[in-house]
Amino acid sequence: MTGRFNDVPRGVSADLRFRQVASFPVYSFINGTIERYQLLDAGFSYRPPILRGGLWALNATNLLNKKHTEFVGGGEIGRLVMTRMQLSF
């Protein structure tokens, strides 16, 4: 489920995403079960007029820092926050 906001004249956009994965068994070299998890992701971007089409973005996956495992034998994953600056010439 996703909610989005986009204000093109001001160069601002934002989104909020909810992800849910049901528990499932894994049959491979390492067998096991991935437990159910639910995550909230968010993103924000801004196109400052001074950058003439440039973009600054901030994205967060697993915003609430819910520790979970996505691969059998893998470590726990928490929050990840990334920023990006994009310039076009």
N, CA, C and O of each residue as an XYZ file, in Angstrom:
356
protein
N       0.846     -1.147      0.000
C       0.000      0.000      0.000
C       0.906      1.228      0.000
O       1.883      1.287      0.748
N       0.579      2.206     -0.840
C       1.416      3.394     -0.978
C       0.574      4.659     -0.980
O      -0.501      4.698     -1.579
N       1.065      5.686     -0.311
C       0.460      7.009     -0.387
C       1.500      7.959     -0.958
O       2.664      7.935     -0.557
N       1.067      8.804     -1.908
C       2.010      9.711     -2.558
C       1.494     11.144     -2.556
O       0.290     11.392     -2.628
N       2.440     12.085     -2.471
C       2.153     13.504     -2.578
C       3.117     14.072     -3.600
O       4.310     13.773     -3.564
N       2.606     14.896     -4.516
C       3.462     15.472     -5.545
C       3.010     16.902     -5.823
O       1.882     17.120     -6.266
N       3.872     17.864     -5.570
C       3.602     19.271     -5.849
C       4.627     19.724     -6.887
O       5.695     20.224     -6.536
N       4.294     19.547     -8.166
C       5.226     19.831     -9.256
C       5.669     21.300     -9.272
O       6.863     21.558     -9.422
N       4.759     22.271     -9.125
C       5.217     23.671     -9.156
C       6.269     23.998     -8.089
O       7.164     24.805     -8.337
N       6.173     23.397     -6.937
C       7.156     23.644     -5.867
C       8.331     22.676     -5.913
O       9.320     22.876     -5.208
N       8.239     21.630     -6.733
C       9.330     20.672     -6.856
C       9.452     19.719     -5.682
O      10.540     19.214     -5.405
N       8.346     19.466     -4.985
C       8.361     18.619     -3.793
C       7.531     17.364     -4.037
O       6.436     17.439     -4.593
N       8.045     16.225     -3.626
C       7.265     14.989     -3.654
C       7.636     14.143     -2.447
O       8.749     14.219     -1.927
N       6.677     13.337     -2.015
C       6.896     12.456     -0.867
C       6.049     11.208     -1.039
O       5.014     11.240     -1.705
N       6.481     10.125     -0.446
C       5.676      8.913     -0.459
C       5.903      8.114      0.822
O       6.946      8.212      1.469
N       4.910      7.338      1.156
C       4.942      6.456      2.318
C       4.463      5.099      1.841
O       3.390      4.995      1.248
N       5.254      4.043      2.094
C       4.938      2.705      1.590
C       4.877      1.706      2.737
O       5.729      1.714      3.626
N       3.870      0.854      2.712
C       3.731     -0.229      3.684
C       3.944     -1.544      2.946
O       3.308     -1.801      1.924
N       4.848     -2.378      3.473
C       5.122     -3.690      2.875
C       4.853     -4.776      3.903
O       5.203     -4.640      5.075
N       4.232     -5.848      3.451
C       3.971     -6.990      4.327
C       4.372     -8.267      3.606
O       3.989     -8.478      2.455
N       5.137     -9.114      4.270
C       5.562    -10.399      3.717
C       5.107    -11.487      4.681
O       5.412    -11.447      5.873
N       4.373    -12.457      4.148
C       3.896    -13.571      4.965
C       5.041    -14.550      5.224
O       6.003    -14.602      4.459
N       4.935    -15.310      6.285
C       5.917    -16.346      6.605
C       5.911    -17.395      5.493
O       4.857    -17.732      4.953
N       7.105    -17.912      5.154
C       7.172    -18.945      4.123
C       8.385    -19.838      4.349
O       9.423    -19.387      4.833
N       8.237    -21.124      3.989
C       9.374    -22.049      4.130
C      10.336    -21.893      2.952
O       9.935    -21.542      1.842
N      11.615    -22.164      3.223
C      12.643    -22.110      2.188
C      13.307    -23.477      2.124
O      13.799    -23.988      3.130
N      13.317    -24.063      0.937
C      13.957    -25.352      0.723
C      15.090    -25.163     -0.270
O      14.859    -25.088     -1.477
N      16.292    -25.088      0.227
C      17.465    -24.897     -0.617
C      18.648    -25.539      0.082
O      18.469    -26.457      0.882
N      19.841    -25.075     -0.206
C      21.033    -25.594      0.451
C      20.905    -25.454      1.969
O      21.306    -26.341      2.723
N      20.340    -24.326      2.402
C      20.047    -24.110      3.821
C      18.539    -24.009      3.956
O      17.941    -23.046      3.476
N      17.915    -24.983      4.599
C      16.467    -24.963      4.787
C      16.108    -24.137      6.006
O      16.905    -23.987      6.932
N      14.900    -23.605      5.991
C      14.438    -22.818      7.125
C      13.137    -22.116      6.793
O      12.496    -22.407      5.783
N      12.763    -21.208      7.637
C      11.534    -20.456      7.459
C      11.814    -18.972      7.629
O      12.506    -18.559      8.559
N      11.277    -18.196      6.738
C      11.323    -16.745      6.872
C      10.061    -16.343      7.621
O       8.947    -16.653      7.197
N      10.248    -15.657      8.728
C       9.103    -15.226      9.533
C       8.426    -14.016      8.908
O       9.061    -13.228      8.207
N       7.162    -13.881      9.162
C       6.368    -12.758      8.658
C       6.949    -11.429      9.164
O       7.400    -11.324     10.305
N       6.926    -10.424      8.288
C       7.339     -9.085      8.716
C       6.550     -8.021      7.968
O       6.047     -8.249      6.868
N       6.458     -6.860      8.590
C       5.782     -5.704      8.028
C       6.715     -4.509      8.159
O       7.317     -4.294      9.211
N       6.831     -3.728      7.080
C       7.760     -2.610      7.079
C       7.100     -1.342      6.572
O       6.152     -1.385      5.787
N       7.613     -0.223      7.030
C       7.164      1.083      6.574
C       8.368      1.803      5.962
O       9.399      1.969      6.613
N       8.225      2.225      4.712
C       9.275      2.949      4.001
C       8.777      4.362      3.698
O       7.571      4.587      3.594
N       9.696      5.306      3.559
C       9.313      6.682      3.242
C      10.344      7.306      2.321
O      11.521      6.948      2.339
N       9.876      8.244      1.518
C      10.773      8.962      0.625
C      10.349     10.413      0.483
O       9.167     10.742      0.580
N      11.320     11.265      0.255
C      11.075     12.691      0.062
C      12.053     13.179     -0.993
O      13.223     12.798     -0.975
N      11.589     14.019     -1.914
C      12.506     14.606     -2.893
C      12.147     16.066     -3.126
O      11.001     16.483     -2.962
N      13.161     16.825     -3.513
C      13.000     18.258     -3.730
C      13.860     18.674     -4.922
O      15.020     18.280     -5.042
N      13.268     19.468     -5.785
C      13.987     20.019     -6.935
C      14.162     21.523     -6.707
O      13.301     22.309     -7.103
N      15.264     21.931     -6.073
C      15.478     23.353     -5.815
C      15.626     24.131     -7.125
O      16.369     23.708     -8.011
N      14.934     25.255     -7.258
C      15.029     26.041     -8.501
C      16.463     26.446     -8.839
O      16.810     26.554    -10.015
N      17.284     26.667     -7.842
C      18.666     27.088     -8.077
C      19.492     26.014     -8.799
O      20.489     26.331     -9.447
N      19.078     24.747     -8.688
C      19.822     23.654     -9.331
C      19.339     23.367    -10.751
O      19.878     22.476    -11.408
N      18.349     24.091    -11.234
C      17.852     23.965    -12.613
C      17.605     22.519    -13.025
O      18.241     22.014    -13.950
N      16.703     21.871    -12.354
C      16.356     20.484    -12.688
C      17.049     19.460    -11.819
O      16.736     18.272    -11.903
N      17.974     19.884    -10.995
C      18.637     18.957    -10.079
C      17.652     18.419     -9.059
O      16.573     18.978     -8.865
N      18.026     17.348     -8.420
C      17.140     16.683     -7.475
C      17.910     16.297     -6.222
O      19.029     15.790     -6.301
N      17.305     16.539     -5.067
C      17.832     16.031     -3.807
C      16.771     15.105     -3.243
O      15.601     15.483     -3.169
N      17.156     13.893     -2.841
C      16.202     12.909     -2.341
C      16.706     12.276     -1.050
O      17.908     12.103     -0.846
N      15.769     11.941     -0.201
C      16.041     11.243      1.054
C      15.062     10.085      1.132
O      13.850     10.281      1.044
N      15.593      8.864      1.300
C      14.752      7.666      1.368
C      15.122      6.838      2.588
O      16.295      6.713      2.940
N      14.107      6.277      3.226
C      14.318      5.407      4.385
C      13.535      4.123      4.177
O      12.325      4.156      3.955
N      14.222      2.994      4.249
C      13.539      1.708      4.242
C      13.523      1.202      5.674
O      14.471      1.414      6.430
N      12.436      0.529      6.038
C      12.257      0.026      7.399
C      12.357      1.191      8.396
O      13.138      1.161      9.347
N      11.552      2.195      8.144
C      11.568      3.438      8.913
C      11.462      3.217     10.422
O      12.080      3.949     11.195
N      10.700      2.231     10.845
C      10.496      1.976     12.274
C      11.549      1.044     12.872
O      11.453      0.672     14.042
N      12.551      0.665     12.080
C      13.681     -0.164     12.522
C      13.241     -1.517     13.077
O      13.760     -1.967     14.099
N      12.284     -2.168     12.405
C      11.824     -3.502     12.805
C      12.838     -4.525     12.303
O      12.946     -4.766     11.101
N      13.571     -5.115     13.225
C      14.591     -6.107     12.854
C      13.907     -7.336     12.257
O      12.961     -7.869     12.838
N      14.384     -7.781     11.101
C      13.793     -8.933     10.422
C      14.857     -9.599      9.546
O      15.918     -9.030      9.292
N      14.552    -10.802      9.096
C      15.443    -11.560      8.222
C      14.727    -11.819      6.908
O      13.573    -12.249      6.904
N      15.399    -11.563      5.794
C      14.800    -11.763      4.479
C      15.344    -12.986      3.758
O      14.770    -13.421      2.760
N      16.461    -13.554      4.260
C      17.070    -14.736      3.654
C      17.437    -15.723      4.749
O      17.945    -15.324      5.797
N      17.188    -16.996      4.522
C      17.569    -18.023      5.493
C      19.088    -17.998      5.635
O      19.815    -18.039      4.642
N      19.557    -17.931      6.871
C      20.986    -17.870      7.137
C      21.543    -16.461      7.090
O      22.713    -16.247      7.404
N      20.714    -15.488      6.698
C      21.166    -14.104      6.627
C      21.014    -13.402      7.965
O      20.320    -13.890      8.857
N      21.648    -12.289      8.097
C      21.556    -11.513      9.322
C      20.279    -10.695      9.374
O      19.535    -10.597      8.398
N      20.048    -10.108     10.543
C      18.885     -9.251     10.703
C      19.127     -7.906     10.000
O      20.237     -7.374      9.979
N      18.052     -7.396      9.438
C      18.119     -6.124      8.727
C      17.324     -5.093      9.520
O      16.222     -5.374      9.992
N      17.883     -3.915      9.661
C      17.205     -2.817     10.350
C      16.954     -1.662      9.393
O      16.817     -1.866      8.187
N      16.896     -0.472      9.922
C      16.628      0.739      9.145
C      17.806      1.072      8.234
O      18.966      0.862      8.589
N      17.481      1.595      7.053
C      18.485      2.078      6.117
C      18.018      3.435      5.604
O      16.917      3.550      5.066
N      18.846      4.457      5.765
C      18.524      5.799      5.294
C      19.574      6.206      4.265
O      20.776      6.106      4.509
N      19.092      6.667      3.107
C      19.990      7.058      2.014
C      19.601      8.441      1.516
O      18.427      8.811      1.538
N      20.577      9.187      1.075
C      20.319     10.457      0.430
C      20.976     10.441     -0.940
O      21.935      9.709     -1.184
N      20.438     11.263     -1.822
C      20.952     11.284     -3.196
C      20.872     12.702     -3.750
O      19.894     13.410     -3.509
N      21.875     13.109     -4.477
C      21.871     14.388     -5.183
C      22.081     14.058     -6.666
O      23.047     13.389     -7.034
N      21.170     14.533     -7.498
C      21.244     14.247     -8.922
C      21.292     15.558     -9.698
O      20.439     16.426     -9.517
N      22.284     15.696    -10.552
C      22.432     16.896    -11.378
C      22.452     16.496    -12.836
O      23.098     15.515    -13.206
N      21.753     17.242    -13.664
C      21.748     16.992    -15.110
C      22.338     18.200    -15.818
O      22.026     19.347    -15.498
N      23.195     17.917    -16.785
C      23.833     19.000    -17.531
C      23.398     18.972    -18.966
O      23.830     19.810    -19.758
